[in-house]
Amino acid sequence: MHGGCRSKVGSGDMTIEVEIREIKEMLDELSRKIDMLVQDRETLAMMVTSQQSLKDFLANEPDLYSMRDIKVRYR
């Protein structure tokens, strides 16, 4: 006997194996999606932190162009 228990149990075993395989595939897909969401959230957090850090820095920097310069240039 080559099949072992499988040949004795019948087709119910195959159905369970297929369902388990499908569940594993779904879990893999969910895991990938969660990883992407975590990465997106980390990126957003870094962007917010950078924006807050630069806000104070840029507020104290002189403007490169005055409003007068911009009005003359784009008329």
Sequence and secondary structure as in RCSB ss.txt:
>XXXX:A:sequence
MHGGCRSKVGSGDMTIEVEIREIKEMLDELSRKIDMLVQDRETLAMMVTSQQSLKDFLANEPDLYSMRDIKVRYR
>XXXX:A:secstr
  STHHHHH HHHHHHHHHHHHHHHHHHHHHHHHHHHHHHHHHHHHHHHHHHHHHHHHHTS  SS HHHHHHHT 
